[in-house]
Amino acid sequence: MKVFKRDVGQLCRRAPLFAALGDETRLTLLMKLGDGQPKSISQLSKGESVSRQAITKHLQVLNEVGLVRGVRQGREKLFQVEKKPLEDVRTALDLISRQWDDALDRLKSHLENS
C-alpha cells in the first residue's frame, strides 16, 4: 500500500483527536458517555478520584476536538458523545493498520524469498 499525501494529511488533521484520547481520564469520560445517555458533570465525576473542576477541564478538551457536546438543560450542562469524530479516528486507525499489514507482508515475503 502506497502512502498518499492525502492520507498523511487526513492523519495529521486527526492529531488533536488522538491527543485528546491520549489521557486516561478523558478515555474514562468517553466510556461513561458511551451508553448514549447525556450526563451531567456530577454524574461523570461520581466515583472518580479527580475533582469536578478537573472533569470540567477534561470535558472542555473533548469538546474542543468535537468528541463531546455539552447541552444546557436548566441549570445543568449535560454532555454526550459525538459519533462522527470517533468514526474519523476509526478510519485513521484502519488506514494505519492496513499500512502496517502491508509492511509486514512485504517483510515476510522478503524473508521467505531470501
VEXDREN-2710 file (C-alpha; in Angstrom, 1 decimal):
% VEXDREN-2710
k/r/px/py/pz
1/MET/0.0/0.0/0.0
2/LYS/1.4/3.3/-1.0
3/VAL/1.0/6.3/1.4
4/PHE/-0.5/9.2/-0.4
5/LYS/-0.2/12.9/0.6
6/ARG/-4.0/13.0/1.2
7/ASP/-3.7/10.0/3.7
8/VAL/-0.9/11.8/5.6
9/GLY/-2.9/15.0/5.6
10/GLN/-6.0/13.2/6.9
11/LEU/-3.9/11.6/9.7
12/CYS/-2.3/14.9/10.6
13/ARG/-5.7/16.6/10.8
14/ARG/-6.7/13.8/13.3
15/ALA/-3.8/14.5/15.6
16/PRO/-5.8/16.7/18.0
17/LEU/-8.3/13.8/18.4
18/PHE/-5.6/11.3/19.2
19/ALA/-4.0/13.8/21.6
20/ALA/-7.3/14.2/23.4
21/LEU/-7.8/10.4/23.6
22/GLY/-4.3/10.0/25.0
23/ASP/-5.4/10.8/28.5
24/GLU/-6.8/8.2/30.9
25/THR/-9.4/10.5/32.5
26/ARG/-10.7/11.6/29.1
27/LEU/-11.0/8.0/27.9
28/THR/-12.9/7.2/31.1
29/LEU/-15.3/10.0/30.5
30/LEU/-15.9/8.8/27.0
31/MET/-16.6/5.3/28.3
32/LYS/-19.1/6.7/30.8
33/LEU/-20.8/8.6/28.0
34/GLY/-20.7/5.6/25.7
35/ASP/-24.2/4.4/26.7
36/GLY/-25.6/7.3/24.6
37/GLN/-27.3/9.0/27.6
38/PRO/-26.4/12.6/28.3
39/LYS/-24.7/13.1/31.7
40/SER/-24.0/16.0/34.0
41/ILE/-20.6/16.8/35.4
42/SER/-21.9/15.5/38.8
43/GLN/-22.8/12.1/37.2
44/LEU/-19.5/12.0/35.3
45/SER/-17.4/12.8/38.4
46/LYS/-19.1/10.2/40.6
47/GLY/-16.6/7.5/41.6
48/GLU/-13.6/9.4/40.1
49/SER/-10.5/10.4/42.1
50/VAL/-10.3/13.8/40.3
51/SER/-12.3/16.9/41.2
52/ARG/-15.3/18.2/39.4
53/GLN/-13.2/21.1/38.2
54/ALA/-10.7/18.7/36.6
55/ILE/-13.6/16.8/35.0
56/THR/-14.8/20.1/33.6
57/LYS/-11.4/20.8/32.1
58/HIS/-11.2/17.4/30.5
59/LEU/-14.7/17.8/29.1
60/GLN/-13.5/21.1/27.6
61/VAL/-10.7/19.4/25.8
62/LEU/-13.0/16.7/24.5
63/ASN/-15.5/19.4/23.4
64/GLU/-12.8/21.4/21.6
65/VAL/-11.9/18.5/19.4
66/GLY/-15.6/17.6/18.8
67/LEU/-15.7/14.3/20.7
68/VAL/-18.4/15.5/23.1
69/ARG/-21.1/18.1/23.0
70/GLY/-22.5/20.0/26.0
71/VAL/-26.1/21.0/26.0
72/ARG/-27.7/23.2/28.6
73/GLN/-30.7/21.7/30.4
74/GLY/-32.0/24.1/33.1
75/ARG/-29.2/24.8/35.4
76/GLU/-27.1/21.9/34.3
77/LYS/-25.0/21.2/31.3
78/LEU/-25.3/17.7/30.0
79/PHE/-22.6/16.1/27.9
80/GLN/-22.9/13.4/25.2
81/VAL/-20.6/11.7/22.8
82/GLU/-20.4/12.9/19.2
83/LYS/-20.1/9.9/16.9
84/LYS/-18.6/11.5/13.8
85/PRO/-15.1/12.2/15.3
86/LEU/-14.9/8.7/16.7
87/GLU/-15.7/7.4/13.2
88/ASP/-12.9/9.6/11.9
89/VAL/-10.5/8.1/14.4
90/ARG/-11.5/4.6/13.5
91/THR/-11.0/5.4/9.8
92/ALA/-7.5/6.7/10.6
93/LEU/-6.6/3.7/12.7
94/ASP/-7.8/1.4/9.9
95/LEU/-5.5/3.2/7.4
96/ILE/-2.6/2.8/9.8
97/SER/-3.4/-0.8/10.4
98/ARG/-3.5/-1.5/6.6
99/GLN/-0.2/0.2/6.2
100/TRP/1.4/-2.0/8.9
101/ASP/-0.2/-5.1/7.5
102/ASP/1.2/-4.3/4.1
103/ALA/4.7/-3.6/5.5
104/LEU/4.7/-6.9/7.5
105/ASP/3.5/-8.8/4.3
106/ARG/6.4/-7.3/2.4
107/LEU/8.9/-8.2/5.1
108/LYS/7.5/-11.7/5.3
109/SER/7.8/-12.1/1.5
110/HIS/11.3/-10.7/1.5
111/LEU/12.4/-13.1/4.3
112/GLU/10.8/-16.1/2.6
113/ASN/12.5/-15.3/-0.7
114/SER/15.9/-14.7/0.8
END
